[in-house]
Amino acid sequence: MIQDEKEYLDFSRVPQSKGIPSYLPAIALAGVLAIFVMGGLSAFLSGWGHSWPSTHTLRVDLGNLPK
């Protein structure tokens, strides 16, 4: 049996949502922007450190590579 008024659950009305926080769209936009920045960096820096064309790669001495 319920003794105290604070323990009583009121199901007569539906609680109202406060909505999404005002900073959440800014965080989501920053996250999407970070994804595209990282994708762009991956695409533009993918050729760094590679020896190409084959006229240069055939001159790389593979015998002196550290093990």
N, C-alpha and C positions, 0 to 999 in steps of 0.2 A: 504494500500500500504506500502511496506517495504521501510523505509527511510535509514536505516543504514546497512552497510555490516555485522555487528556482528549479526543482527537479521535474516540473511539469512540462511536457513537450506540447507546443501549440502547433497543430496541423491545420489551423483554420485559414492560414494565408500562405502564399508562396513567397519565399525570399526573393528580393530583387537583386540582380547582378549589378556589380559596380562597373562592369565592362573591362576592357583591356587597359593596362597602364599607358600613360601618354608617352613614355619613353620606349615602349616595345616596338613600334614601327621604325624608329630611328635605329634601334639595335638590329632589327631584321634587315634594313637597308644596308647597314654597315657590313653585315655578314655576307649578303649577296654581292656587294661591291668587293669584299675581300676575296671571294671565290673567283670572280672575274679577273682581279688583279693577279692572283696566283696562277690562274690559267694562262694569262698573257705573258707573265714572266717565264712560265714553263715553255711556252711556244717560242718566245724570242731568244731565250738563252739555251735552247736545246742543242744548238750547233757549237757552243763554246767548248773548247778542249778536244774537238774532233779534228783529225787530219783528213782533209778532203781537198782536192780530187785524188785519184789513184796515183798520179805522178808524184805526189808528195808522200803518200802512204807507203809506196814501195821503197822509199829511202829511209824509213824508220828502222833502226837497228834493234831487232827484237832479242838479240843474243845477250844484251847487257841489262835486261830487266831484273830488278831485285826479286828475290823469292820469298 
